[in-house]
């Protein structure tokens, strides 16, 4: 005999409901506490690694800046000056251009 | 829902968080047993959900949904990612008989999966066909919700359910004929 659609869907639901009736083996509370502690250690390690990486990059960058300042003082000051002036000039030009467009 | 427990857990109380995880473990595990029809896969997914809950609890808002629903949503994403990886990797898949041979028979969930004809027939279907059927007829999702859940068009959901039910009926019909 063939199953009708409604009957089959009901049978699926009944079979699935049997899963709800079973008792699963929920781990002890200690297991979860241990898991949380483990995750805290992993997170701390990850943060330490990120901090080390950041610190490494910062030291390299500072060394380069210091090296440039000592070795090529004028060039370094020029680059620093340009790095401040360029955005300021660009911004002024942009504002001026915007006002012109509004008129 | 114990809001005090959630607040305590969010503020760093590890005991409160352990209690929350333990309280929700059974619900999450059974949800994934239904979805995957594999107690081992469900246990792995539940474990991953527990870890993600520990790491992401600060972003949980109790006013938007219950904790179990939020945990299921995390697990759903993990499961779908897993399915995509499995699909990309391809490779060798065990057939149903090989899977049965590997099952540990003292687990009540595995015993049920081996003795229930409907669950056995469902397990024979591929993930992409079985999932919409389970979501519709066991977990009560609408076609729209399934389409949103699986990120596929609604027409695809309907056709997969229809084809899956047809295959199931054939499978169960064959089984009945064999047993008679």
Interface residues (C-beta under 8 A of the other chain):
Chain A: X1 X2 X3 X5 X8 X9 X11 X12 X13 X14 X15 X16 X17 X18 X19 X20 X22 X23 X24 X26 X27 X29 X32 X33 X35 X36 X37 X39 X43
Chain B: X14 X15 X17 X18 X19 X21 X22 X25 X26 X29 X30 X33 X34 X50 X51 X54 X55 X108 X109 X112 X116 X118 X119 X122 X133 X134 X136 X137 X138 X165 X168 X169 X172 X173 X176
